[in-house]
Amino acid sequence: MAATRDRSTSLLALTMLAFFMADVRDGLGPFLATYLQENHVRQDLIGYTMTAGGLAAVAMTPFAGAWVDRSVAKRAMTAISGIAILAASALAFTTLSAPLLIASQIVTGAAGALLTAALAALTLGLARAQGFKHQTGRNEAFSHAGNMISAVGAGTVAHLFGAPWMLAVMGAMTFGALLAVRTIRAEDIDHEAARGDEPQDPPPEPTATDPQGHERIGALLKNKGLLLFALTLAFFHLGNAAMLPLINQRLAATVADSAPLLWTGIAIVVAQLTMIPVALWVSRSKRFDVAWFVYAAILVLPLRGALAYAFASQWNNIPVQILDGLAAGAMGVATPLLVQRYVRGSGRFNTALGFVMTLQGVGAALSPGIANVIVGAEGRFGLAFMCLAGAALLALPAFWLAQRGAPSQAPADAGAAVARGAAPQA
């Protein structure tokens, strides 16, 4: 009984870690793009700066997943990553030097990739396979709440005192995250469970293993469902990643006295407020499998791009970001759940998640660079929105094929048959 209570305390601390790390993990990225636009930084440099962070995350993500699979220092990884992102953000908001801006985002991207991997591993290691879906949804809901609170604070202080003051909000969130990490008890973390090496029923077909008895990494490259799901996320985030910063860049460039930093904060709040119930719904739904939510998220994104194209006022942020909340809220929960389904029992969960997040990162990294090139000196924001929406549509056939290629030994959780194409039951 005492052990159960102790693990419940660690799970609560993990939830609070997700809350505080929400703001830290992305390094105030959407605010940075708007800040640079307001300071008349060249359009191509804005794109290069944001893309540099994405490419650093892409390069680090597969190593981060494999490292976390092997490591028992997951709490230390989390703490060090958060401090590194805070330091890099402090640099980004106090300089307009191109090399320093790009360097700050490289550090932010690499540390953010390690932070994401460590948080996913802590979730599986503390909640185990049977509690992973519930805890993932809980983490996502609190993460969105944290983003919402920090966005209100950051947007307000930026509007009243200037962009660099946003770092005070980020510093407070980092301090809260460090306290949460310290509260998680090291003995409550099952490091074998954290890498997805729990017994399956029925057991999987025998495969080649490493000396520790885990499936070899090369087997992941033969997992058709996993590969196609990674491609799905690459297309989805190619269309999604640049949309929020681009909306507020357009405000800064085309609407006089529009307070774009304040509206960036409002946009984030609207999206995060929408994501909270969506994350809880996806993680607790017994009628619909998570795959149905992924289909819905993919279809929402082109609608969001069309709405952003059609209306250029500040108030258009609100419906556009509600749609963002619906799509991103579903994807945030569905991604680790589907990866766990594809590779359960392999002992390579974090490596597989790292691979998937790498392809997702490729799409996200290319998104702002491509979008800002399309915008160019002529200010072709509308064309950029339509191109982003079109890219997202490519995710639909990729995910359909991923579901057809899902492994036959997928766990028999609620709705597993639906994930392979069957109709949901009432």
N, C-alpha and C positions, 0 to 999 in steps of 0.2 A: 504493500500500500504506500509506504514511504517513497519507494522508487517511482511509482506512478505519479505521486504528487510532485516529486522533484522534476520529472520529465515534463509535467504540465507547466511548471514554472519556466523551464527552458523554452517550451513552445510559445508561451506568452511573450517571453523576451525576444524570440525569433520574430513574432508578429510585430513587436515594437521596432525591431531592427528594420523590417521591411518598411515601416512607416517613416523612420528617420532617414533611411538610405535612399528613399525615392528621389529626394531633391539632390542628394550628393552624387548619385550614380551617373547622371547625365551632365553634371557640371554646368547647369544653367544654360544649356545649349541654345534653346530658342531665344532667350534674352540676348545672348551674345550676338547672334545674327542681326537682331534689331538694333543693338547698341552700335555695331559697326556701320550699319546703314545710316544711322543718325549722325555718325561722325564722318560721313562722306568717304568711307573706305571704298576703293574700287570694287566693282561688282565681281570681277573675276577673283580678287583676293578673298572676298567673303566666301565664295564657293570653294576655293582652295583650302581655306582655313577649316571650314566645316567638313570638307571631304577628308582632310588629313586625319582628323579625329576618327572618322569612320574607318579609314584604311588601317589605322593603328589598331583599332578594335578587331578588325578582320584578321590582321596578322597575329594578334595575341590570342584570340578566342580558342583556336584548336589546341594551342599549348596550355592555355588556362584550364580547359576541360581535362586534359590528360594529367596535368599537374595536380589538380584537385582530386582526381581519382586516386592518386598515389599518396597524397599528403594527409597527415593527421593534424596539421596546423591550420585548419580552416578558419578558426576564429582570428588568428593572427593575420592571415591573408586579408580578411574582411577589414580589419582595423587599419592596416597599412595602406590598402587601396583607397579607403575613404580619406585618409590624411593626404595622400598624394593628389587626389582629385581636387581637394580644397586648395592646396598650394598652387596647382596649375591654374585653377580658376582665378585665384588672386592675381596671378600674372596676366591672364587674358584681359581682365577688366581694368588693368592699370597701364596698358601699353597699346600703341597702334603700330608697333614695329612688326613687319611681315614675318621675319624669322621667329620672333618670340611668340606671336600669335599661333603660328603653325606648330611650334614646339609645345606650347601649352595644350593644344588639342591632341597632339600625339600622346602626351602623358595621360590626359583625361581618357582617351579612347582605350589605351592599354590597361590602365588601372580599372576602368569600368568593366572591361571584359573579365578580368580576374574577380572583381566584386560580384558580378552576375553569376559566374560559375560557383563561387564559394557559397553564395546564398542558396542556390538550387541544391547543392550538396548538403548543406545544413538542414534544409527542409526535408529531404529524403532520409537523411541520417537520423533526424529527431522524430519525424512522423512515421517512418517506415512506409512500406508500399501500401498498407491498408489505410493509412491516414493521409497519404500524399495528395489525393485530389482535394480533400477538404481543406488541408493546410495551405495548399497552393492558392485556392480561391480566397482564403482568409488573408494570406500574405498580399495578394494582388489588391484586394479591397483596401487594406490598410496602406499599401503603397500608393494607391491613387488618392487616398485621404491625405497622406503626407505631401504628395505633390500639390494638392489643392491648397493646403494650409501654407506651404512654402511659397507657392505662386502668388497668393494674396499678399503675403508679407514682402516678397521680392518686388512685385509690381508696384506696391504702395511706396516702399522706401525709394525705389528707383524714380518714381514720378515726383516724389517730394524732395529728395536729397541728391539724386543722381545715381547712375548705374553702379558705380563701385560699392555703394552701400548695400547692394544685394548680397555682398559677401558676408555681412553680419548675420543675415538669415541663414545662409549656407553654413557658416561656422557653428551656429546654434544647433542646426540639424546634425552636423557631424559629431558634436559633443554628445547629443542624445544617442546617436548610433553607437558610439564607443561605450557608453554605459550599458546599452542593450547587449552588446557583444560580451562584455564582462559578466553579465548575469547568466548567460548560457553556460551551463555546467559541461565541462569537457567530457566527463564520464557518461553523460546522457547521449552522446553522439555515437551511433553505431556506424563505423567507417566502412564496413562491408555493405551495409544497407545503403549508405550514402552513395555508393558507386553502382547501385542497382543489382547487387548480387544476393538476392533473396530467392528462396525456393519457389518454383512455379508449380501450378496444378492446372493441367498436366505438365510434366517436365518437357523442356524443349528437346528437339532432336540433337544428338551429340555433334559437337563441332570441335575443331582444333582449339586447344587452349594453351595459355602461357604457363610457365612453371608454378604460378600461384593458383592455377585452375580457372582463370578468367578467359573469356573468349578473346581471341587475338584481334587486334585493331583492324587488320585487313578484312575481317568478316563484315565490318560495317560497310565496306565499299560494295558488298554484294547484297545489301539489304535494300531492295528496290523501293519499298515504301518509304524508308528513311531518306533515301536520295531524292526522291520526287517531292517529298514534303519539304526538304531543304530548298529545292528549286522554287516551290510554291512561295515560301517566305521571301526568297530573293526578289521575285516579281512583285509581291505585295508591298514590300518595304521600298522598292525602287519607286513605286507610286506614292507611298505614304510619307516617307521621311521628310521630304522638303516642303510638304504642303503647309504646315503651320508657320514655319519661319517665313515662307514666301508670301503668305497672306499679310503678315505684319511688315515685311519689307515693302510690299506694295503700298501699304498705308503710309509708311515713312517717305516713300518716293513720290506719291501722287496726291495725298490728301493733306493739305496744310493744317497745322495745329491739331493733328489727330491723336496725339499722345500714344504712339505705337508701343512703347514699353509697358504702359499701363494696360493697353489692350492685349498685349502678349500674355500678361498675367491673367486677365479676364478670360481669355481663350483657354488657357491651361486649366483654370478653375472649372469652367463649363465642361470640358472634356473629362477631367478627373471625377467630377461629381456624377457624370453619366456612367463612368467606368465602374464605380463602386457597386451598384446593384447588378450590373452586367456580370462582373467577376463572380459575385456570390451566386447568381443564377446559373452560370455555366458550371461552377464547381459542385452545385447541389442538385442539378437537374437529373431526374430519374427517367423522364420521358424522352428527352433528346440526348443523343450522344454528342460528345464534344465536336465531332466532325461536322455536324449540322451547323454549329455556330461558326466554324471556319468558313463554310460556304457562304453564310450570311455576311460575314465580315468582308469577304472578297467582293461581294456584290454591292456593299455599301460604299466602298471607296470610289468607284467611278461616279456615283451620284454626288459624293462630296466634292470631287474635282469639278463637276459641271456646275454646282452651286457656287463654288469659289470663282469660277470663270464668269458667271452671269452677273454677280453683284459685287461691287467694290467698296461698299461703305463699311464703317467700323462695325455696325450692328450685324453684318453678315458673318462675323466671327462666331456668333452664338449658334445658329443652326449648323454651320459647317463643323463646329467643334462638338456638337451633340452627336453628329454622325461619326466623328472621330472616336468619341467615347464608346459608341456601340461596337465599332470595328476593333479598335485596339484593346478594349476591355475583354472581348472574346478571345482575341489572339494571345493576349498575355497569359491567360489561364490554359488555353488549349495547347500551346506549344510544348511545355514540359510534359504535359499529360500524354500527348501523342508520342513524343520521343520515348517516354518510359514504356509505353505500350509496344513500340516497335522493337525495343532492345531489352526488355525485362529479363532478368536472369543472366545476362551476359557479363555483368560486372563492369560494363563500359558506359553507364548512363551519362556521366559527365563528359566523357570523350565524345559520345554521340551527340549530346546537346551542344557541345562546343562546335562540332562539325556543322550542325544545323544553324547555329547562331553565326557561324562564319559566313555561310551563304547568305543568310539574312543580312549580315553586316555589309556584304558586297553590294547588295541592292541599296541599303541605307546610305552607304558611303558615296555611291555614284549619284544618288538622287539629288543632293543640293548642287553638286558640280554641274550635272547635266541641266538642271533647272535654271541655274544662274547663267549658264552659257546661252540657253534659249532666250532668257530675258534680255541679256546683252545691254548695250548702251541705248537701244531703242525702246526699252521697257516693255517687252512682249510678255507681260505677266499672264494674260489670258491664254496664249498659245502654250506657255509652260504648264499651266493647270491641266489643259486638255491632254498634253503628252503624258503627264503623270497619271492621269486617270486611265489612259489607254494602256500604259505599262502594267497597271494593277490587274487589268482584265486577263492578262496572260497567266495569272495565277490560277484561274478557274480550271482549265484543262489539266494543268500540272497536278492540282490537288485531286481531281477525279481519278487520274491515273495512280496517284499515290495510294488512294483508298483501295483500288483494285489490286495493288501490289502489297497490301498490308500483310504481315506474316500470319500464317494460319494459326499459330500458337498464341495469338493476342489474348490477353487475360480475359476471363469471362466476367468482366464487370458489367454493370448495368448499361445496356445499349451497345455492347460490343458488336452484336450482329448488325446494328444500324450503321456502325462505322464502316462496315464492309459493303454497305449499299442497300440494306434492308430498310423497309419503311418503319417509322417509329410507331409504337403502340400506345394507345391511350391509357 
